[in-house]
Amino acid sequence: MLSVEEQAQIDDYVAELLQDDKIAFLKNPPDSVTRGNKWDVNDRVLDWVESELDKWDRDIIYWDLFEKRFVDVSPQAQTNALNRVQRMVKPDRLNIHMVMLHQLNLKEVERREDQRPTRDALKGSTAYVDVPDLVLGLYRPAVYDPGVQDNIIEIICLKQRKGPWPWKVICKWQGKYTRITGGRQGKLVMTKDERDEYRDGI
């Protein structure tokens, strides 16, 4: 488990990588927001987020570890929070893209023969699939197979509201620079029935 200081250092590092005049990285709210009565912490965090978004003239906002900012992480609370975030970023409101970096359920992933990300491996509420317009999974084969050279990363489309899916793109990965370049279409190993089942419900 990371300490508050360690998480702050990671946030600062990622913010430095991402920050420019078009992109902002949303870090932890101040202690004054998360301390006090626990029953309304989730709403106070989202109030703070909305006030921060109003200050920024950016096109893209990154938000890491979304659920860890809250006290109530029940599926319903996460669904309510995601729906509120969606209302914040509508074109008639702020006209920005919110990118949420979210964790997979590692136990679910690691017990499968194929460890590539799937929708059902997303931790928490089903709203993490239902609410976004686009859901992408990232997969580095070398993480699960030490014998593979760590120079590629797969970007897998798990859902998109306005376009075909699923699909996969294989890119070059340069971990030293946290850089993704190039890209070629990769084959999704699925039968038609599996593909239809994969898309069911979206």
N, C-alpha and C positions, 0 to 999 in steps of 0.2 A: 504494500500500500504506500502510495506517495505521500510525503508530507506536504503541508500547505506551501512551504518554501520551495520544495522541489517542483511542485505543479506550477508555481509562479515562474520559476526559471524556464520551464518548458514552454509556458505560454509566451513569455518574452522572446524566446528563441524563435518560435513559430511566427509570432507577430512580425519579427524583424525580417523573416524570410518572405512573408506574404505582403507586408504593408507597402502600398504605393498610392498614387493619387486616384486609383480606381478601385482598390481593394482594401478592406479593413478586416482585422481579426478581433473578434469580440472576446475579451478576457473576462476573468472572474469579476462579479460585482463587488463593491467594497463591503467590508464587514458590517457596516451600519445597515446594509440592506438585508443581510442574512441573519443577523442577531435579533433577539426579541421573541415575540410570540410566534410559535412555529406554525400555527394554523393558517396564517396568511403569507408565509414566506414565498411560496410559489408565485402568488400574485405580485408581491413586492419585487421579486426578481424580474418578472416580465414587465412591470412598470418601469424599472430601471433600464431594461433593454430598450424599451420603446423610447424613453427619453434620450438614450445614447444614439439610437438610429436617427432621431430627429436632428441631431447635431452634425451628422456626417453627410457630406456630399460625395457618396461613393456608389459605384455600380454593383459591387459584390461584397457581401459580408460573410465571413467564415465564423462558424460557431462550433467549437470543439466540446465534446463531452457534455452535451446538452442536458441529459438527465441528471448528471452529477451536480448541477447547480440548484437542485431542488431538494426539499425535505420529503415531500410526499411524492414517491416515485411509483405509485400504483398505476396500472394501465389506464384507468380513467383520468387520473391527474395528468399523465403524460399526453393523453389524447386532447384534453382541454388546452394544455399548453401549446401543443402543436397547432391546433386550430386557431389559437390566438395569434401565434406567430404568422400563420398564413394570412390572417386578416391584416397584420401589420404591413406586409410586403406586397399587397395588391397594387396594381398599376395606378389606381386612383388615390393611393395612400402615400407610399414612399417610392414606388417604382424602382425597387432594387431586387437583386437575386440573393436569397439567403442560402448558403451552402452549409449543411450540417455534417460534421464528421462524426460518425457513430460507430459503436462497437458491435462486433458479432458475439454471439453466445459461443465461447470457445469450446465448451464441452460438447455442444451440438455439432460444431465443425470438426473437432478432432476425432470423434468416434466414427466419422464417415470415411470411406475409402478415398473419395474425392473431396479435398478440403476447400474447394473453390466456394466463394460466398454465394448464398442463396437468400431469397427473401425470408424464408422461415427461420434462418439463423440470426436475423436481427434481434437484438435484445429489446425487451420491453413491449410496449403497445403495438398493435397492428397498424396504428396510425402512422408509424414510420414508413409504411408502404402506401397506405391509403391517401395521406395528405400530400406528399410531394408530387411534383410534375415529373421528376426524373430521379431514379434510384440507380446508382452505380456501385459496383463492388470492385475492389482492387485485390489482386492476387499475385504474389511473388512466389513462383514455384520453389525457389531456393530456400524459402523459410521452412518448408515442409520436407524438402529433399536436399540434404546437405551435399549430395553428389552433383547437383546441378549448379552451373555457373550462375552467379547472382547478377545477371545483366539484362533480364527482361521482366516486365510487369504486364499483367493482363488487366484490361479494363472491361468489365462485364456489365452490360445494361440489364438490370433486373426489372425495370419498368420504365416506360416513358409514356406520358399522356398523349403526346402529339407526334406519333411516329411509330414505326415498326420496332419490335423487340421480341425475344431477347437477341442480343448480338454480342460479339466479343472483338476487341481490338488488342493486338499484341504490340507493345511498345518497348523501346530500349530504355533500360533503367540504369542510371548512374547514381548509386547510393552516396558516393562521396560528396556529390553536389546536390543531392535530393532533386534530381532532374529526370524528367520523362520526355523523350523525344521520339520522332518518327511515328510509325504506326502502320500495321497491316491487318487486314481482317483475319480473324482466327475462326476455326471451326468449332461450333458448339456441338458436342457429342450428344445428340438427342434424336429420338424418333419423333415422328409427327405427333403421336399420341402423348408422348412425354412433354413435348413443347406446348400442346394444347392444355395439358394438365398444369404445367408450369405457369401459364398465363391465366388460369381459371380464377375468376373473382375480381379481376382488375379491369 
